[in-house]
Amino acid sequence: WITLAYILAILGGLLGVMIGYAFWTTKRTLPNGDKIHAYDKSTRRHGRTIFLIGAVVLTIAFVVTMTL
């Protein structure tokens, strides 16, 4: 899933941003009410990187589209 997310971030931008954000920030609630991250630290780092790559690609695509 992480590899696919990187590919989507590089190619598409928006979908990569959404997937990266989900990996980076998703939390779940335990039965006792505590909230913990849904993904391990490594996956959250990948999520942040995917998010940033997708945001940059999306911004570049937007600027290029607006200048044409």
All heavy atoms as a GROMACS GRO file, in nm:
protein
  533
    1TRP      N    1   0.081  -0.119   0.000
    1TRP     CA    2   0.000   0.000   0.000
    1TRP      C    3   0.086   0.126   0.000
    1TRP      O    4   0.051   0.225  -0.063
    1TRP     CB    5  -0.095   0.002   0.120
    1TRP     CG    6  -0.206  -0.096   0.106
    1TRP    CD1    7  -0.226  -0.208   0.182
    1TRP    CD2    8  -0.312  -0.095   0.011
    1TRP    NE1    9  -0.338  -0.275   0.139
    1TRP    CE2   10  -0.394  -0.207   0.034
    1TRP    CE3   11  -0.346  -0.010  -0.092
    1TRP    CZ2   12  -0.506  -0.235  -0.043
    1TRP    CZ3   13  -0.458  -0.038  -0.169
    1TRP    CH2   14  -0.537  -0.149  -0.142
    2ILE      N   15   0.196   0.119   0.072
    2ILE     CA   16   0.284   0.235   0.078
    2ILE      C   17   0.345   0.265  -0.059
    2ILE      O   18   0.348   0.381  -0.102
    2ILE     CB   19   0.392   0.215   0.186
    2ILE    CG1   20   0.327   0.218   0.324
    2ILE    CG2   21   0.499   0.322   0.176
    2ILE    CD1   22   0.420   0.184   0.438
    3THR      N   23   0.389   0.161  -0.129
    3THR     CA   24   0.446   0.180  -0.262
    3THR      C   25   0.343   0.239  -0.357
    3THR      O   26   0.372   0.332  -0.433
    3THR     CB   27   0.497   0.046  -0.318
    3THR    OG1   28   0.592  -0.009  -0.226
    3THR    CG2   29   0.561   0.064  -0.454
    4LEU      N   30   0.222   0.188  -0.353
    4LEU     CA   31   0.114   0.241  -0.437
    4LEU      C   32   0.087   0.387  -0.402
    4LEU      O   33   0.066   0.471  -0.491
    4LEU     CB   34  -0.013   0.158  -0.421
    4LEU     CG   35  -0.135   0.206  -0.498
    4LEU    CD1   36  -0.108   0.201  -0.649
    4LEU    CD2   37  -0.257   0.124  -0.462
    5ALA      N   38   0.090   0.419  -0.275
    5ALA     CA   39   0.065   0.557  -0.232
    5ALA      C   40   0.174   0.650  -0.285
    5ALA      O   41   0.143   0.763  -0.328
    5ALA     CB   42   0.057   0.565  -0.081
    6TYR      N   43   0.300   0.606  -0.283
    6TYR     CA   44   0.408   0.688  -0.339
    6TYR      C   45   0.384   0.711  -0.489
    6TYR      O   46   0.400   0.824  -0.539
    6TYR     CB   47   0.545   0.622  -0.319
    6TYR     CG   48   0.610   0.654  -0.187
    6TYR    CD1   49   0.624   0.555  -0.090
    6TYR    CD2   50   0.660   0.780  -0.160
    6TYR    CE1   51   0.686   0.583   0.032
    6TYR    CE2   52   0.721   0.809  -0.039
    6TYR     CZ   53   0.734   0.710   0.056
    6TYR     OH   54   0.794   0.739   0.175
    7ILE      N   55   0.348   0.607  -0.560
    7ILE     CA   56   0.324   0.619  -0.704
    7ILE      C   57   0.210   0.716  -0.730
    7ILE      O   58   0.219   0.804  -0.817
    7ILE     CB   59   0.295   0.480  -0.765
    7ILE    CG1   60   0.422   0.394  -0.761
    7ILE    CG2   61   0.243   0.493  -0.909
    7ILE    CD1   62   0.398   0.248  -0.792
    8LEU      N   63   0.102   0.704  -0.655
    8LEU     CA   64  -0.012   0.794  -0.673
    8LEU      C   65   0.024   0.937  -0.637
    8LEU      O   66  -0.024   1.032  -0.702
    8LEU     CB   67  -0.131   0.745  -0.591
    8LEU     CG   68  -0.194   0.615  -0.638
    8LEU    CD1   69  -0.300   0.567  -0.538
    8LEU    CD2   70  -0.255   0.632  -0.776
    9ALA      N   71   0.106   0.955  -0.536
    9ALA     CA   72   0.147   1.091  -0.497
    9ALA      C   73   0.229   1.155  -0.608
    9ALA      O   74   0.212   1.273  -0.639
    9ALA     CB   75   0.228   1.086  -0.368
   10ILE      N   76   0.316   1.076  -0.670
   10ILE     CA   77   0.401   1.131  -0.776
   10ILE      C   78   0.320   1.156  -0.903
   10ILE      O   79   0.338   1.258  -0.970
   10ILE     CB   80   0.519   1.035  -0.804
   10ILE    CG1   81   0.613   1.035  -0.684
   10ILE    CG2   82   0.593   1.074  -0.931
   10ILE    CD1   83   0.717   0.926  -0.688
   11LEU      N   84   0.229   1.068  -0.935
   11LEU     CA   85   0.152   1.080  -1.059
   11LEU      C   86   0.029   1.169  -1.047
   11LEU      O   87  -0.004   1.242  -1.140
   11LEU     CB   88   0.109   0.941  -1.108
   11LEU     CG   89   0.220   0.847  -1.151
   11LEU    CD1   90   0.162   0.714  -1.194
   11LEU    CD2   91   0.304   0.908  -1.263
   12GLY      N   92  -0.041   1.157  -0.934
   12GLY     CA   93  -0.169   1.224  -0.928
   12GLY      C   94  -0.178   1.340  -0.834
   12GLY      O   95  -0.248   1.437  -0.858
   13GLY      N   96  -0.108   1.335  -0.724
   13GLY     CA   97  -0.114   1.445  -0.630
   13GLY      C   98  -0.224   1.432  -0.528
   13GLY      O   99  -0.198   1.396  -0.413
   14LEU      N  100  -0.348   1.457  -0.568
   14LEU     CA  101  -0.459   1.464  -0.472
   14LEU      C  102  -0.482   1.331  -0.400
   14LEU      O  103  -0.495   1.328  -0.277
   14LEU     CB  104  -0.587   1.509  -0.541
   14LEU     CG  105  -0.708   1.530  -0.450
   14LEU    CD1  106  -0.678   1.633  -0.343
   14LEU    CD2  107  -0.828   1.570  -0.531
   15LEU      N  108  -0.487   1.223  -0.473
   15LEU     CA  109  -0.509   1.093  -0.409
   15LEU      C  110  -0.392   1.058  -0.318
   15LEU      O  111  -0.410   1.006  -0.208
   15LEU     CB  112  -0.529   0.984  -0.515
   15LEU     CG  113  -0.582   0.850  -0.466
   15LEU    CD1  114  -0.710   0.867  -0.385
   15LEU    CD2  115  -0.605   0.758  -0.583
   16GLY      N  116  -0.272   1.091  -0.360
   16GLY     CA  117  -0.154   1.070  -0.276
   16GLY      C  118  -0.161   1.151  -0.148
   16GLY      O  119  -0.124   1.103  -0.041
   17VAL      N  120  -0.208   1.274  -0.159
   17VAL     CA  121  -0.224   1.360  -0.041
   17VAL      C  122  -0.322   1.297   0.057
   17VAL      O  123  -0.295   1.290   0.177
   17VAL     CB  124  -0.272   1.502  -0.082
   17VAL    CG1  125  -0.320   1.582   0.037
   17VAL    CG2  126  -0.161   1.576  -0.154
   18MET      N  127  -0.432   1.249   0.007
   18MET     CA  128  -0.534   1.190   0.095
   18MET      C  129  -0.484   1.061   0.162
   18MET      O  130  -0.503   1.042   0.282
   18MET     CB  131  -0.663   1.163   0.017
   18MET     CG  132  -0.732   1.290  -0.027
   18MET     SD  133  -0.895   1.270  -0.103
   18MET     CE  134  -0.864   1.156  -0.233
   19ILE      N  135  -0.419   0.974   0.085
   19ILE     CA  136  -0.367   0.849   0.142
   19ILE      C  137  -0.256   0.879   0.242
   19ILE      O  138  -0.252   0.822   0.351
   19ILE     CB  139  -0.318   0.756   0.030
   19ILE    CG1  140  -0.436   0.708  -0.054
   19ILE    CG2  141  -0.243   0.636   0.089
   19ILE    CD1  142  -0.396   0.634  -0.180
   20GLY      N  143  -0.165   0.969   0.206
   20GLY     CA  144  -0.057   1.005   0.295
   20GLY      C  145  -0.108   1.064   0.426
   20GLY      O  146  -0.060   1.031   0.534
   21TYR      N  147  -0.208   1.151   0.415
   21TYR     CA  148  -0.266   1.211   0.535
   21TYR      C  149  -0.330   1.104   0.624
   21TYR      O  150  -0.318   1.109   0.746
   21TYR     CB  151  -0.370   1.317   0.495
   21TYR     CG  152  -0.423   1.395   0.612
   21TYR    CD1  153  -0.345   1.494   0.671
   21TYR    CD2  154  -0.548   1.368   0.665
   21TYR    CE1  155  -0.393   1.566   0.780
   21TYR    CE2  156  -0.596   1.439   0.773
   21TYR     CZ  157  -0.518   1.538   0.831
   21TYR     OH  158  -0.565   1.608   0.938
   22ALA      N  159  -0.395   1.008   0.562
   22ALA     CA  160  -0.457   0.900   0.639
   22ALA      C  161  -0.352   0.817   0.712
   22ALA      O  162  -0.367   0.788   0.831
   22ALA     CB  163  -0.541   0.811   0.548
   23PHE      N  164  -0.245   0.780   0.642
   23PHE     CA  165  -0.137   0.705   0.707
   23PHE      C  166  -0.075   0.785   0.821
   23PHE      O  167  -0.038   0.732   0.924
   23PHE     CB  168  -0.025   0.671   0.608
   23PHE     CG  169  -0.054   0.553   0.518
   23PHE    CD1  170   0.007   0.546   0.394
   23PHE    CD2  171  -0.138   0.450   0.556
   23PHE    CE1  172  -0.015   0.438   0.309
   23PHE    CE2  173  -0.162   0.343   0.473
   23PHE     CZ  174  -0.100   0.337   0.350
   24TRP      N  175  -0.062   0.913   0.800
   24TRP     CA  176   0.009   1.000   0.893
   24TRP      C  177  -0.072   1.028   1.019
   24TRP      O  178  -0.018   1.031   1.129
   24TRP     CB  179   0.041   1.129   0.820
   24TRP     CG  180   0.120   1.232   0.893
   24TRP    CD1  181   0.199   1.216   1.004
   24TRP    CD2  182   0.131   1.369   0.857
   24TRP    NE1  183   0.258   1.334   1.038
   24TRP    CE2  184   0.217   1.431   0.948
   24TRP    CE3  185   0.076   1.445   0.755
   24TRP    CZ2  186   0.250   1.565   0.942
   24TRP    CZ3  187   0.109   1.578   0.749
   24TRP    CH2  188   0.195   1.637   0.842
   25THR      N  189  -0.203   1.047   1.007
   25THR     CA  190  -0.281   1.101   1.120
   25THR      C  191  -0.389   1.011   1.177
   25THR      O  192  -0.445   1.045   1.281
   25THR     CB  193  -0.349   1.233   1.078
   25THR    OG1  194  -0.439   1.207   0.971
   25THR    CG2  195  -0.246   1.337   1.036
   26THR      N  196  -0.422   0.900   1.113
   26THR     CA  197  -0.533   0.817   1.159
   26THR      C  198  -0.507   0.762   1.298
   26THR      O  199  -0.400   0.710   1.327
   26THR     CB  200  -0.558   0.701   1.061
   26THR    OG1  201  -0.589   0.756   0.933
   26THR    CG2  202  -0.672   0.612   1.109
   27LYS      N  203  -0.607   0.776   1.383
   27LYS     CA  204  -0.601   0.720   1.518
   27LYS      C  205  -0.724   0.633   1.540
   27LYS      O  206  -0.824   0.647   1.471
   27LYS     CB  207  -0.597   0.831   1.623
   27LYS     CG  208  -0.471   0.912   1.620
   27LYS     CD  209  -0.464   1.009   1.734
   27LYS     CE  210  -0.329   1.080   1.731
   27LYS     NZ  211  -0.310   1.163   1.848
   28ARG      N  212  -0.712   0.544   1.636
   28ARG     CA  213  -0.828   0.462   1.672
   28ARG      C  214  -0.844   0.469   1.823
   28ARG      O  215  -0.750   0.495   1.897
   28ARG     CB  216  -0.811   0.320   1.623
   28ARG     CG  217  -0.694   0.249   1.678
   28ARG     CD  218  -0.684   0.110   1.623
   28ARG     NE  219  -0.562   0.047   1.672
   28ARG     CZ  220  -0.513  -0.064   1.625
   28ARG    NH1  221  -0.573  -0.126   1.527
   28ARG    NH2  222  -0.402  -0.113   1.675
   29THR      N  223  -0.966   0.443   1.868
   29THR     CA  224  -0.997   0.448   2.009
   29THR      C  225  -1.003   0.308   2.066
   29THR      O  226  -1.072   0.221   2.013
   29THR     CB  227  -1.132   0.520   2.031
   29THR    OG1  228  -1.126   0.649   1.970
   29THR    CG2  229  -1.162   0.535   2.179
   30LEU      N  230  -0.930   0.288   2.174
   30LEU     CA  231  -0.930   0.158   2.242
   30LEU      C  232  -1.056   0.144   2.327
   30LEU      O  233  -1.122   0.244   2.357
   30LEU     CB  234  -0.805   0.147   2.330
   30LEU     CG  235  -0.671   0.150   2.257
   30LEU    CD1  236  -0.557   0.146   2.358
   30LEU    CD2  237  -0.659   0.035   2.160
   31PRO      N  238  -1.089   0.023   2.368
   31PRO     CA  239  -1.208   0.004   2.451
   31PRO      C  240  -1.207   0.087   2.581
   31PRO      O  241  -1.312   0.123   2.631
   31PRO     CB  242  -1.206  -0.146   2.484
   31PRO     CG  243  -1.130  -0.208   2.371
   31PRO     CD  244  -1.028  -0.105   2.332
   32ASN      N  245  -1.087   0.118   2.632
   32ASN     CA  246  -1.082   0.198   2.756
   32ASN      C  247  -1.088   0.348   2.729
   32ASN      O  248  -1.077   0.429   2.821
   32ASN     CB  249  -0.955   0.164   2.836
   32ASN     CG  250  -0.828   0.204   2.766
   32ASN    OD1  251  -0.829   0.258   2.655
   32ASN    ND2  252  -0.716   0.176   2.831
   33GLY      N  253  -1.100   0.388   2.603
   33GLY     CA  254  -1.114   0.528   2.567
   33GLY      C  255  -0.986   0.596   2.521
   33GLY      O  256  -0.990   0.708   2.473
   34ASP      N  257  -0.872   0.530   2.538
   34ASP     CA  258  -0.746   0.588   2.492
   34ASP      C  259  -0.741   0.590   2.339
   34ASP      O  260  -0.789   0.499   2.273
   34ASP     CB  261  -0.626   0.507   2.543
   34ASP     CG  262  -0.605   0.520   2.692
   34ASP    OD1  263  -0.662   0.613   2.753
   34ASP    OD2  264  -0.532   0.435   2.749
   35LYS      N  265  -0.682   0.697   2.286
   35LYS     CA  266  -0.665   0.706   2.141
   35LYS      C  267  -0.518   0.679   2.109
   35LYS      O  268  -0.429   0.736   2.172
   35LYS     CB  269  -0.705   0.844   2.090
   35LYS     CG  270  -0.854   0.867   2.095
   35LYS     CD  271  -0.892   0.996   2.027
   35LYS     CE  272  -1.043   1.010   2.030
   35LYS     NZ  273  -1.088   1.126   1.955
   36ILE      N  274  -0.496   0.592   2.012
   36ILE     CA  275  -0.360   0.558   1.969
   36ILE      C  276  -0.353   0.568   1.818
   36ILE      O  277  -0.455   0.566   1.748
   36ILE     CB  278  -0.319   0.416   2.015
   36ILE    CG1  279  -0.409   0.310   1.952
   36ILE    CG2  280  -0.317   0.406   2.166
   36ILE    CD1  281  -0.357   0.169   1.967
   37HIS      N  282  -0.231   0.581   1.767
   37HIS     CA  283  -0.213   0.584   1.622
   37HIS      C  284  -0.251   0.448   1.564
   37HIS      O  285  -0.222   0.343   1.621
   37HIS     CB  286  -0.068   0.615   1.587
   37HIS     CG  287  -0.028   0.755   1.618
   37HIS    ND1  288  -0.067   0.862   1.542
   37HIS    CD2  289   0.045   0.807   1.719
   37HIS    CE1  290  -0.019   0.973   1.593
   37HIS    NE2  291   0.050   0.942   1.702
   38ALA      N  292  -0.313   0.451   1.448
   38ALA     CA  293  -0.355   0.327   1.382
   38ALA      C  294  -0.239   0.259   1.313
   38ALA      O  295  -0.242   0.138   1.290
   38ALA     CB  296  -0.467   0.356   1.283
   39TYR      N  297  -0.134   0.334   1.281
   39TYR     CA  298  -0.019   0.280   1.208
   39TYR      C  299   0.108   0.299   1.290
   39TYR      O  300   0.117   0.392   1.372
   39TYR     CB  301  -0.005   0.350   1.071
   39TYR     CG  302  -0.126   0.330   0.984
   39TYR    CD1  303  -0.219   0.432   0.968
   39TYR    CD2  304  -0.148   0.211   0.918
   39TYR    CE1  305  -0.331   0.415   0.888
   39TYR    CE2  306  -0.259   0.192   0.837
   39TYR     CZ  307  -0.351   0.294   0.823
   39TYR     OH  308  -0.461   0.276   0.746
   40ASP      N  309   0.207   0.215   1.264
   40ASP     CA  310   0.333   0.227   1.338
   40ASP      C  311   0.411   0.351   1.294
   40ASP      O  312   0.374   0.420   1.198
   40ASP     CB  313   0.418   0.100   1.324
   40ASP     CG  314   0.460   0.072   1.180
   40ASP    OD1  315   0.446   0.160   1.094
   40ASP    OD2  316   0.509  -0.039   1.155
   41LYS      N  317   0.518   0.380   1.367
   41LYS     CA  318   0.594   0.503   1.344
   41LYS      C  319   0.651   0.509   1.202
   41LYS      O  320   0.649   0.614   1.138
   41LYS     CB  321   0.707   0.512   1.446
   41LYS     CG  322   0.775   0.644   1.450
   41LYS     CD  323   0.872   0.652   1.567
   41LYS     CE  324   0.927   0.792   1.580
   41LYS     NZ  325   1.012   0.805   1.698
   42SER      N  326   0.700   0.399   1.151
   42SER     CA  327   0.757   0.395   1.017
   42SER      C  328   0.651   0.430   0.912
   42SER      O  329   0.676   0.509   0.821
   42SER     CB  330   0.815   0.257   0.989
   42SER     OG  331   0.859   0.247   0.856
   43THR      N  332   0.533   0.372   0.925
   43THR     CA  333   0.424   0.400   0.830
   43THR      C  334   0.380   0.545   0.841
   43THR      O  335   0.351   0.608   0.739
   43THR     CB  336   0.306   0.304   0.855
   43THR    OG1  337   0.353   0.170   0.845
   43THR    CG2  338   0.194   0.327   0.755
   44ARG      N  339   0.377   0.600   0.961
   44ARG     CA  340   0.340   0.741   0.977
   44ARG      C  341   0.442   0.832   0.911
   44ARG      O  342   0.406   0.933   0.849
   44ARG     CB  343   0.324   0.776   1.125
   44ARG     CG  344   0.203   0.711   1.188
   44ARG     CD  345   0.165   0.771   1.322
   44ARG     NE  346   0.274   0.790   1.415
   44ARG     CZ  347   0.314   0.701   1.505
   44ARG    NH1  348   0.253   0.584   1.513
   44ARG    NH2  349   0.414   0.728   1.586
   45ARG      N  350   0.571   0.798   0.919
   45ARG     CA  351   0.674   0.877   0.850
   45ARG      C  352   0.655   0.870   0.699
   45ARG      O  353   0.665   0.972   0.630
   45ARG     CB  354   0.813   0.825   0.885
   45ARG     CG  355   0.863   0.873   1.016
   45ARG     CD  356   1.012   0.843   1.029
   45ARG     NE  357   1.047   0.840   1.168
   45ARG     CZ  358   1.118   0.745   1.226
   45ARG    NH1  359   1.164   0.644   1.156
   45ARG    NH2  360   1.146   0.751   1.354
   46HIS      N  361   0.628   0.750   0.649
   46HIS     CA  362   0.599   0.737   0.505
   46HIS      C  363   0.477   0.820   0.468
   46HIS      O  364   0.475   0.886   0.364
   46HIS     CB  365   0.575   0.591   0.468
   46HIS     CG  366   0.699   0.508   0.455
   46HIS    ND1  367   0.792   0.528   0.356
   46HIS    CD2  368   0.744   0.405   0.531
   46HIS    CE1  369   0.890   0.440   0.370
   46HIS    NE2  370   0.864   0.364   0.476
   47GLY      N  371   0.375   0.816   0.552
   47GLY     CA  372   0.254   0.894   0.527
   47GLY      C  373   0.281   1.042   0.516
   47GLY      O  374   0.229   1.110   0.427
   48ARG      N  375   0.365   1.094   0.606
   48ARG     CA  376   0.401   1.236   0.602
   48ARG      C  377   0.476   1.268   0.473
   48ARG      O  378   0.447   1.368   0.406
   48ARG     CB  379   0.484   1.273   0.724
   48ARG     CG  380   0.518   1.422   0.728
   48ARG     CD  381   0.602   1.458   0.848
   48ARG     NE  382   0.732   1.391   0.837
   48ARG     CZ  383   0.796   1.334   0.939
   48ARG    NH1  384   0.744   1.334   1.059
   48ARG    NH2  385   0.912   1.275   0.919
   49THR      N  386   0.569   1.181   0.435
   49THR     CA  387   0.646   1.201   0.312
   49THR      C  388   0.555   1.195   0.190
   49THR      O  389   0.565   1.280   0.099
   49THR     CB  390   0.757   1.095   0.301
   49THR    OG1  391   0.839   1.102   0.418
   49THR    CG2  392   0.841   1.117   0.177
   50ILE      N  393   0.466   1.096   0.186
   50ILE     CA  394   0.371   1.082   0.076
   50ILE      C  395   0.283   1.207   0.067
   50ILE      O  396   0.258   1.261  -0.041
   50ILE     CB  397   0.286   0.955   0.092
   50ILE    CG1  398   0.374   0.831   0.075
   50ILE    CG2  399   0.168   0.953  -0.004
   50ILE    CD1  400   0.311   0.703   0.128
   51PHE      N  401   0.236   1.255   0.182
   51PHE     CA  402   0.154   1.375   0.188
   51PHE      C  403   0.227   1.494   0.128
   51PHE      O  404   0.173   1.568   0.045
   51PHE     CB  405   0.114   1.404   0.332
   51PHE     CG  406   0.037   1.531   0.350
   51PHE    CD1  407  -0.099   1.535   0.327
   51PHE    CD2  408   0.101   1.648   0.390
   51PHE    CE1  409  -0.171   1.652   0.344
   51PHE    CE2  410   0.031   1.766   0.406
   51PHE     CZ  411  -0.106   1.768   0.383
   52LEU      N  412   0.353   1.512   0.168
   52LEU     CA  413   0.430   1.627   0.119
   52LEU      C  414   0.460   1.616  -0.030
   52LEU      O  415   0.449   1.716  -0.103
   52LEU     CB  416   0.560   1.639   0.199
   52LEU     CG  417   0.541   1.677   0.346
   52LEU    CD1  418   0.673   1.671   0.421
   52LEU    CD2  419   0.476   1.813   0.360
   53ILE      N  420   0.496   1.498  -0.076
   53ILE     CA  421   0.520   1.478  -0.220
   53ILE      C  422   0.392   1.508  -0.299
   53ILE      O  423   0.395   1.579  -0.399
   53ILE     CB  424   0.569   1.335  -0.249
   53ILE    CG1  425   0.711   1.316  -0.196
   53ILE    CG2  426   0.564   1.305  -0.400
   53ILE    CD1  427   0.757   1.172  -0.199
   54GLY      N  428   0.280   1.454  -0.252
   54GLY     CA  429   0.153   1.477  -0.320
   54GLY      C  430   0.116   1.624  -0.322
   54GLY      O  431   0.067   1.676  -0.423
   55ALA      N  432   0.142   1.694  -0.211
   55ALA     CA  433   0.110   1.837  -0.203
   55ALA      C  434   0.195   1.917  -0.301
   55ALA      O  435   0.146   2.008  -0.369
   55ALA     CB  436   0.129   1.888  -0.061
   56VAL      N  437   0.322   1.882  -0.311
   56VAL     CA  438   0.411   1.953  -0.404
   56VAL      C  439   0.368   1.926  -0.548
   56VAL      O  440   0.358   2.020  -0.629
   56VAL     CB  441   0.558   1.911  -0.381
   56VAL    CG1  442   0.647   1.958  -0.494
   56VAL    CG2  443   0.608   1.964  -0.248
   57VAL      N  444   0.342   1.800  -0.581
   57VAL     CA  445   0.299   1.766  -0.718
   57VAL      C  446   0.167   1.834  -0.751
   57VAL      O  447   0.149   1.888  -0.860
   57VAL     CB  448   0.289   1.612  -0.735
   57VAL    CG1  449   0.220   1.575  -0.865
   57VAL    CG2  450   0.427   1.549  -0.727
   58LEU      N  451   0.075   1.834  -0.657
   58LEU     CA  452  -0.054   1.898  -0.679
   58LEU      C  453  -0.038   2.048  -0.702
   58LEU      O  454  -0.100   2.106  -0.791
   58LEU     CB  455  -0.147   1.871  -0.560
   58LEU     CG  456  -0.292   1.910  -0.573
   58LEU    CD1  457  -0.357   1.835  -0.689
   58LEU    CD2  458  -0.366   1.882  -0.443
   59THR      N  459   0.048   2.111  -0.623
   59THR     CA  460   0.074   2.254  -0.638
   59THR      C  461   0.138   2.285  -0.774
   59THR      O  462   0.097   2.379  -0.843
   59THR     CB  463   0.165   2.305  -0.525
   59THR    OG1  464   0.102   2.277  -0.400
   59THR    CG2  465   0.192   2.453  -0.537
   60ILE      N  466   0.237   2.205  -0.811
   60ILE     CA  467   0.302   2.225  -0.942
   60ILE      C  468   0.201   2.207  -1.055
   60ILE      O  469   0.196   2.286  -1.149
   60ILE     CB  470   0.422   2.130  -0.958
   60ILE    CG1  471   0.534   2.171  -0.863
   60ILE    CG2  472   0.470   2.126  -1.102
   60ILE    CD1  473   0.648   2.071  -0.853
   61ALA      N  474   0.119   2.102  -1.046
   61ALA     CA  475   0.018   2.078  -1.150
   61ALA      C  476  -0.080   2.194  -1.159
   61ALA      O  477  -0.119   2.236  -1.269
   61ALA     CB  478  -0.056   1.948  -1.122
   62PHE      N  479  -0.119   2.248  -1.044
   62PHE     CA  480  -0.212   2.360  -1.042
   62PHE      C  481  -0.150   2.484  -1.107
   62PHE      O  482  -0.212   2.551  -1.190
   62PHE     CB  483  -0.255   2.391  -0.898
   62PHE     CG  484  -0.350   2.506  -0.888
   62PHE    CD1  485  -0.483   2.490  -0.925
   62PHE    CD2  486  -0.307   2.629  -0.841
   62PHE    CE1  487  -0.572   2.597  -0.916
   62PHE    CE2  488  -0.396   2.736  -0.831
   62PHE     CZ  489  -0.528   2.720  -0.869
   63VAL      N  490  -0.025   2.514  -1.071
   63VAL     CA  491   0.043   2.631  -1.126
   63VAL      C  492   0.063   2.616  -1.277
   63VAL      O  493   0.039   2.712  -1.352
   63VAL     CB  494   0.179   2.654  -1.054
   63VAL    CG1  495   0.264   2.757  -1.127
   63VAL    CG2  496   0.156   2.695  -0.910
   64VAL      N  497   0.104   2.498  -1.321
   64VAL     CA  498   0.124   2.475  -1.464
   64VAL      C  499  -0.008   2.490  -1.538
   64VAL      O  500  -0.015   2.550  -1.646
   64VAL     CB  501   0.187   2.336  -1.489
   64VAL    CG1  502   0.180   2.298  -1.636
   64VAL    CG2  503   0.330   2.335  -1.440
   65THR      N  504  -0.114   2.436  -1.483
   65THR     CA  505  -0.246   2.444  -1.547
   65THR      C  506  -0.293   2.590  -1.555
   65THR      O  507  -0.349   2.632  -1.656
   65THR     CB  508  -0.349   2.362  -1.468
   65THR    OG1  509  -0.304   2.227  -1.464
   65THR    CG2  510  -0.486   2.367  -1.534
   66MET      N  511  -0.269   2.667  -1.450
   66MET     CA  512  -0.314   2.805  -1.449
   66MET      C  513  -0.232   2.894  -1.542
   66MET      O  514  -0.282   2.998  -1.586
   66MET     CB  515  -0.308   2.862  -1.306
   66MET     CG  516  -0.405   2.793  -1.211
   66MET     SD  517  -0.575   2.793  -1.268
   66MET     CE  518  -0.616   2.962  -1.247
   67THR      N  519  -0.110   2.856  -1.573
   67THR     CA  520  -0.028   2.940  -1.660
   67THR      C  521  -0.046   2.907  -1.808
   67THR      O  522   0.005   2.981  -1.893
   67THR     CB  523   0.122   2.926  -1.625
   67THR    OG1  524   0.161   2.791  -1.637
   67THR    CG2  525   0.149   2.976  -1.484
   68LEU      N  526  -0.115   2.800  -1.839
   68LEU     CA  527  -0.136   2.764  -1.980
   68LEU      C  528  -0.253   2.837  -2.039
   68LEU      O  529  -0.345   2.877  -1.990
   68LEU     CB  530  -0.156   2.614  -1.994
   68LEU     CG  531  -0.035   2.529  -1.960
   68LEU    CD1  532  -0.069   2.382  -1.976
   68LEU    CD2  533   0.082   2.563  -2.050
   0.00000   0.00000   0.00000
